[in-house]
Amino acid sequence: MANKKYEALYIVKPDLSDADVQKIADRFKGVVETNGGTVESAGKWEKRKLAYEINGLKEGNYILMFFEAPPRVPAELSRLLGISDDVVRHRIYIRERIEESAVPAASSAE
């Protein structure tokens, strides 16, 4: 099967140091790469307030990763994110490509 493009967003505990957050991001980046995928970009957004309290936490460090991988990789990544004690929440999406034909042409104001 052909590779698809994905986007993973996960929240890690707010009490972790920047170095620990980077280690976590690198670990999950490695999961994608060792399973035949390529990471386009990955990085920490910032520590943000959560919309609602999760497991007694009111804020978390958000990490966003864009990657391309075989269809089996998101399931494995989701499994590992789900069992990690440092990850509060996670979500993986398929990135839809906007076709140029779907975008309406700009009309000129003459």
Backbone as a chain_set.jsonl record, in Angstrom:
{"seq": "MANKKYEALYIVKPDLSDADVQKIADRFKGVVETNGGTVESAGKWEKRKLAYEINGLKEGNYILMFFEAPPRVPAELSRLLGISDDVVRHRIYIRERIEESAVPAASSAE", "coords": {"N": [[0.83, -1.192, 0.0], [0.329, 2.283, -0.552], [2.105, 5.007, 0.951], [0.657, 7.245, 3.333], [-0.166, 10.597, 4.341], [0.118, 11.954, 7.573], [-0.895, 13.507, 10.66], [0.065, 14.026, 13.903], [-0.951, 14.854, 17.102], [-0.073, 15.375, 20.359], [-0.307, 15.511, 23.932], [1.787, 16.122, 26.594], [2.763, 15.638, 30.031], [2.783, 18.566, 32.13], [4.791, 19.065, 33.999], [7.234, 18.181, 33.155], [10.672, 18.579, 32.171], [12.15, 20.675, 29.589], [14.085, 19.2, 28.243], [13.282, 16.571, 28.784], [10.793, 16.552, 27.503], [11.65, 16.853, 24.878], [13.041, 14.433, 24.565], [10.906, 12.638, 24.65], [9.483, 13.428, 22.363], [11.418, 12.799, 20.429], [11.537, 10.033, 20.785], [9.01, 9.131, 19.858], [9.13, 10.057, 17.288], [11.116, 8.41, 16.352], [9.732, 5.978, 16.372], [8.036, 6.212, 14.161], [9.952, 6.408, 12.093], [11.442, 3.99, 12.297], [9.573, 2.194, 11.507], [9.277, 2.467, 8.809], [8.422, 4.967, 7.966], [8.562, 8.549, 7.266], [9.456, 11.507, 8.911], [8.208, 14.657, 8.545], [8.12, 17.071, 9.954], [8.525, 17.909, 13.391], [7.766, 19.038, 16.592], [7.735, 20.884, 19.683], [4.986, 22.767, 20.644], [4.116, 24.615, 22.79], [3.736, 25.134, 26.347], [0.459, 24.869, 27.361], [-2.752, 25.926, 28.566], [-5.211, 23.545, 29.367], [-8.381, 22.758, 27.861], [-10.152, 21.562, 29.541], [-9.905, 19.922, 32.721], [-7.698, 17.183, 32.94], [-7.102, 14.145, 34.298], [-6.437, 15.44, 36.705], [-4.755, 17.428, 35.809], [-4.162, 20.733, 34.634], [-2.869, 21.975, 32.602], [-0.665, 21.42, 29.763], [2.114, 20.166, 27.784], [2.199, 20.662, 24.413], [2.738, 18.707, 21.527], [3.417, 18.547, 18.137], [3.407, 16.588, 15.233], [4.203, 15.984, 11.887], [3.961, 13.503, 9.472], [4.813, 10.959, 7.027], [3.754, 7.768, 6.174], [3.433, 4.123, 6.028], [0.14, 2.61, 6.177], [-0.048, 1.023, 8.531], [1.469, 2.188, 10.523], [0.35, 4.468, 12.014], [-1.436, 3.143, 13.786], [0.291, 1.642, 15.426], [1.833, 3.721, 16.514], [-0.19, 5.116, 17.879], [-0.894, 3.174, 19.762], [1.458, 3.038, 21.318], [1.643, 5.692, 22.227], [-0.635, 5.72, 23.779], [-0.025, 4.009, 25.928], [2.014, 5.246, 27.216], [3.198, 6.736, 30.146], [3.729, 9.425, 30.343], [2.25, 10.761, 28.45], [-0.654, 12.582, 28.115], [-2.952, 12.949, 26.485], [-3.758, 12.006, 23.106], [-3.946, 12.265, 19.521], [-4.356, 11.192, 16.204], [-4.386, 12.105, 12.863], [-5.432, 11.693, 9.435], [-3.968, 13.473, 6.896], [-5.588, 15.46, 4.661], [-5.228, 16.212, 1.285], [-5.554, 19.24, -0.327], [-6.941, 19.655, -3.335], [-6.019, 21.472, -6.212], [-8.034, 21.878, -8.016], [-10.276, 21.9, -6.458], [-10.309, 24.291, -5.19], [-11.874, 27.341, -5.558], [-11.524, 29.43, -8.423], [-9.999, 32.633, -8.386], [-11.815, 35.548, -8.955], [-11.473, 38.246, -11.212], [-11.708, 41.667, -10.507], [-13.031, 43.692, -12.553]], "CA": [[0.0, 0.0, 0.0], [1.063, 3.548, -0.622], [2.176, 5.793, 2.174], [-0.274, 8.356, 3.486], [0.34, 11.672, 5.192], [-0.578, 12.008, 8.853], [-0.56, 14.552, 11.621], [-0.151, 13.536, 15.262], [-0.885, 15.877, 18.143], [-0.189, 14.761, 21.664], [-0.071, 16.389, 25.076], [2.546, 15.458, 27.652], [2.623, 16.256, 31.351], [3.374, 19.904, 32.191], [5.903, 19.166, 34.947], [8.464, 17.656, 32.556], [11.63, 19.578, 31.687], [12.228, 20.776, 28.126], [14.906, 18.08, 27.77], [12.448, 15.368, 28.832], [9.79, 16.68, 26.441], [12.355, 16.588, 23.62], [13.306, 12.99, 24.513], [9.64, 11.987, 24.315], [9.23, 13.729, 20.946], [12.378, 12.014, 19.645], [11.171, 8.615, 20.878], [7.88, 8.851, 18.97], [9.637, 10.282, 15.93], [11.822, 7.17, 16.044], [8.74, 4.932, 16.091], [7.619, 6.397, 12.765], [11.077, 6.143, 11.191], [11.827, 2.575, 12.317], [8.501, 1.423, 10.872], [9.218, 2.752, 7.382], [7.877, 6.287, 7.672], [9.461, 9.698, 7.325], [8.897, 12.634, 9.659], [8.406, 15.927, 7.845], [8.469, 18.025, 11.008], [8.041, 17.563, 14.724], [8.257, 19.985, 17.572], [6.894, 21.316, 20.793], [4.34, 24.073, 20.487], [4.369, 25.334, 24.036], [2.882, 24.682, 27.433], [-0.822, 25.574, 27.241], [-3.85, 25.561, 29.448], [-6.134, 22.596, 28.755], [-9.771, 23.217, 27.819], [-10.759, 21.005, 30.745], [-8.942, 19.179, 33.524], [-7.503, 15.778, 32.57], [-6.323, 13.44, 35.331], [-5.955, 16.419, 37.674], [-3.855, 18.397, 35.173], [-4.844, 21.882, 34.039], [-2.11, 22.402, 31.429], [0.189, 20.379, 29.216], [3.021, 20.502, 26.682], [1.653, 20.161, 23.151], [3.726, 18.335, 20.517], [2.79, 18.306, 16.841], [4.308, 15.902, 14.315], [3.705, 15.665, 10.555], [4.752, 12.403, 8.937], [4.288, 10.131, 5.943], [4.067, 6.403, 6.577], [2.479, 3.089, 5.645], [-1.067, 2.66, 7.008], [0.063, 0.315, 9.813], [2.261, 2.97, 11.48], [-0.448, 5.231, 12.978], [-1.984, 2.261, 14.817], [1.381, 1.341, 16.364], [2.143, 4.968, 17.211], [-1.295, 5.366, 18.801], [-0.773, 2.203, 20.857], [2.568, 3.437, 22.181], [1.255, 6.94, 22.891], [-1.662, 5.388, 24.764], [0.514, 3.333, 27.115], [3.064, 6.072, 27.818], [2.762, 7.437, 31.356], [3.948, 10.863, 30.198], [1.302, 11.322, 27.48], [-1.97, 12.806, 28.706], [-3.918, 12.713, 25.406], [-3.166, 12.011, 21.77], [-4.858, 12.124, 18.387], [-3.654, 11.085, 14.921], [-5.296, 12.384, 11.757], [-4.955, 11.607, 8.055], [-3.982, 14.811, 6.29], [-6.215, 15.5, 3.341], [-4.59, 17.171, 0.386], [-6.514, 20.078, -1.034], [-6.651, 19.669, -4.763], [-6.161, 22.797, -6.802], [-9.321, 21.969, -8.703], [-11.328, 22.114, -5.472], [-10.257, 25.684, -4.765], [-12.462, 28.171, -6.611], [-10.627, 30.407, -9.049], [-10.25, 34.02, -7.988], [-12.36, 36.342, -10.066], [-10.858, 39.571, -11.282], [-12.675, 42.769, -10.383], [-12.788, 44.635, -13.647]], "C": [[0.871, 1.25, 0.0], [1.06, 4.245, 0.735], [1.135, 6.896, 2.151], [0.369, 9.388, 4.398], [-0.54, 11.782, 6.432], [-0.098, 13.205, 9.664], [-0.893, 13.983, 12.994], [0.009, 14.707, 16.223], [-1.025, 15.154, 19.467], [0.24, 15.738, 22.745], [0.668, 15.581, 26.129], [2.442, 16.276, 28.934], [3.366, 17.592, 31.432], [4.598, 20.014, 33.099], [7.221, 18.618, 34.403], [9.369, 18.792, 32.089], [11.614, 19.604, 30.161], [13.033, 19.615, 27.54], [14.096, 16.782, 27.755], [11.382, 15.384, 27.743], [10.43, 16.374, 25.091], [12.666, 15.1, 23.462], [12.049, 12.216, 24.113], [9.324, 12.193, 22.839], [10.152, 12.907, 20.053], [12.025, 10.523, 19.646], [10.039, 8.284, 19.905], [8.213, 9.142, 17.511], [10.363, 9.015, 15.46], [10.884, 6.018, 15.721], [8.304, 5.007, 14.633], [8.736, 5.958, 11.824], [11.478, 4.671, 11.163], [10.771, 1.677, 11.685], [8.285, 1.813, 9.419], [8.633, 4.093, 7.002], [8.945, 7.358, 7.686], [8.74, 10.838, 8.032], [9.233, 13.914, 8.919], [8.797, 17.024, 8.825], [7.865, 17.548, 12.318], [8.593, 18.583, 15.697], [7.223, 20.342, 18.616], [6.287, 22.666, 20.457], [4.708, 24.936, 21.675], [3.513, 24.695, 25.109], [1.615, 25.529, 27.37], [-1.813, 25.07, 28.277], [-4.776, 24.612, 28.69], [-7.553, 23.161, 28.794], [-10.539, 22.719, 29.048], [-9.701, 20.161, 31.452], [-8.907, 17.71, 33.093], [-6.591, 15.142, 33.613], [-5.703, 14.404, 36.333], [-5.022, 17.467, 37.103], [-4.66, 19.505, 34.507], [-4.102, 22.444, 32.836], [-1.226, 21.254, 30.963], [1.075, 20.918, 28.115], [2.49, 19.847, 25.414], [2.789, 19.878, 22.173], [2.975, 17.968, 19.24], [3.811, 17.672, 15.907], [3.573, 15.62, 13.003], [4.585, 14.556, 9.996], [4.027, 11.702, 7.8], [4.715, 8.704, 6.249], [3.063, 5.419, 5.996], [1.284, 3.097, 6.614], [-0.973, 1.954, 8.36], [0.723, 1.167, 10.902], [1.403, 3.778, 12.452], [-1.045, 4.373, 14.098], [-0.926, 1.936, 15.869], [1.757, 2.578, 17.174], [1.067, 5.277, 18.249], [-1.234, 4.427, 20.005], [0.306, 2.624, 21.846], [2.289, 4.754, 22.907], [0.266, 6.655, 24.018], [-1.126, 4.734, 26.025], [1.63, 4.123, 27.787], [2.501, 6.823, 29.023], [2.87, 8.948, 31.227], [2.955, 11.535, 29.258], [-0.09, 11.378, 28.103], [-3.077, 12.466, 27.711], [-3.181, 12.694, 24.075], [-4.247, 11.83, 20.719], [-4.015, 12.086, 17.117], [-4.687, 11.232, 13.809], [-4.622, 12.077, 10.424], [-5.055, 13.01, 7.488], [-4.566, 14.718, 4.892], [-5.517, 16.56, 2.511], [-5.68, 17.952, -0.333], [-6.084, 20.134, -2.487], [-6.867, 21.077, -5.304], [-7.513, 22.958, -7.474], [-10.471, 22.22, -7.731], [-11.379, 23.557, -4.987], [-10.845, 26.542, -5.877], [-11.468, 29.199, -7.133], [-11.006, 31.81, -8.602], [-10.777, 34.79, -9.19], [-11.73, 37.72, -10.042], [-11.955, 40.628, -11.244], [-12.362, 43.804, -11.441], [-13.981, 45.508, -13.843]], "O": [[1.998, 1.25, 0.494], [0.143, 4.09, 1.541], [0.778, 7.414, 1.093], [1.316, 9.096, 5.127], [-1.767, 11.713, 6.355], [0.938, 13.812, 9.391], [-2.007, 13.511, 13.221], [0.987, 15.452, 16.158], [-1.981, 14.408, 19.678], [1.029, 16.654, 22.515], [0.236, 14.493, 26.511], [2.078, 17.452, 28.913], [4.451, 17.735, 30.868], [5.366, 20.969, 32.977], [8.221, 18.594, 35.12], [8.888, 19.841, 31.661], [11.127, 18.672, 29.521], [12.704, 19.107, 26.469], [14.212, 15.987, 26.823], [11.097, 14.354, 27.131], [9.821, 15.71, 24.252], [12.569, 14.56, 22.36], [12.116, 11.263, 23.337], [8.944, 11.251, 22.142], [9.715, 12.376, 19.032], [12.192, 9.837, 18.638], [10.098, 7.273, 19.205], [7.638, 8.537, 16.606], [10.231, 8.607, 14.306], [11.206, 5.172, 14.887], [8.214, 3.985, 13.952], [8.494, 5.22, 10.868], [11.822, 4.153, 10.101], [11.05, 0.523, 11.363], [7.232, 1.526, 8.85], [8.371, 4.337, 5.824], [10.089, 7.111, 8.069], [7.563, 11.098, 7.78], [10.403, 14.22, 8.692], [9.702, 17.813, 8.553], [6.834, 16.877, 12.344], [9.767, 18.947, 15.624], [6.021, 20.132, 18.45], [6.984, 23.59, 20.037], [5.508, 25.865, 21.57], [2.679, 23.833, 24.833], [1.684, 26.758, 27.332], [-1.715, 23.952, 28.784], [-5.091, 24.84, 27.522], [-7.88, 23.958, 29.673], [-11.46, 23.381, 29.527], [-8.719, 19.742, 30.839], [-9.948, 17.079, 32.908], [-5.444, 15.557, 33.783], [-4.567, 14.207, 36.764], [-4.537, 18.321, 37.845], [-5.699, 19.257, 33.896], [-4.634, 23.295, 32.122], [-1.057, 20.254, 31.661], [0.825, 21.995, 27.574], [2.348, 18.626, 25.348], [3.692, 20.698, 22.004], [2.026, 17.184, 19.262], [4.941, 18.148, 15.796], [2.464, 15.085, 13.005], [5.812, 14.652, 10.038], [2.815, 11.829, 7.629], [5.882, 8.447, 6.546], [1.989, 5.805, 5.534], [1.417, 3.547, 7.752], [-1.756, 2.264, 9.258], [0.548, 0.887, 12.088], [1.708, 3.776, 13.644], [-1.148, 4.83, 15.237], [-1.212, 1.953, 17.066], [1.975, 2.49, 18.383], [1.384, 5.658, 19.376], [-1.494, 4.841, 21.135], [0.101, 2.576, 23.059], [2.659, 4.912, 24.071], [0.327, 7.274, 25.08], [-1.717, 4.89, 27.094], [2.138, 3.705, 28.828], [1.457, 7.468, 28.93], [2.172, 9.678, 31.93], [2.831, 12.759, 29.27], [-0.63, 10.369, 28.554], [-4.033, 11.772, 28.058], [-2.114, 13.291, 23.935], [-5.326, 11.308, 20.999], [-3.068, 12.859, 16.973], [-5.725, 10.57, 13.814], [-3.403, 12.186, 10.292], [-6.097, 13.658, 7.586], [-4.072, 13.969, 4.049], [-5.251, 17.666, 2.983], [-6.617, 17.37, -0.881], [-4.994, 20.606, -2.814], [-7.792, 21.778, -4.893], [-8.073, 24.054, -7.496], [-11.529, 22.701, -8.137], [-12.389, 23.991, -4.434], [-10.377, 26.487, -7.015], [-10.676, 29.762, -6.376], [-12.185, 32.133, -8.459], [-10.245, 34.69, -10.296], [-11.486, 38.287, -8.978], [-12.999, 40.483, -11.879], [-11.526, 44.685, -11.24], [-13.977, 46.372, -14.719]]}, "num_chains": 1, "name": "protein.A"}
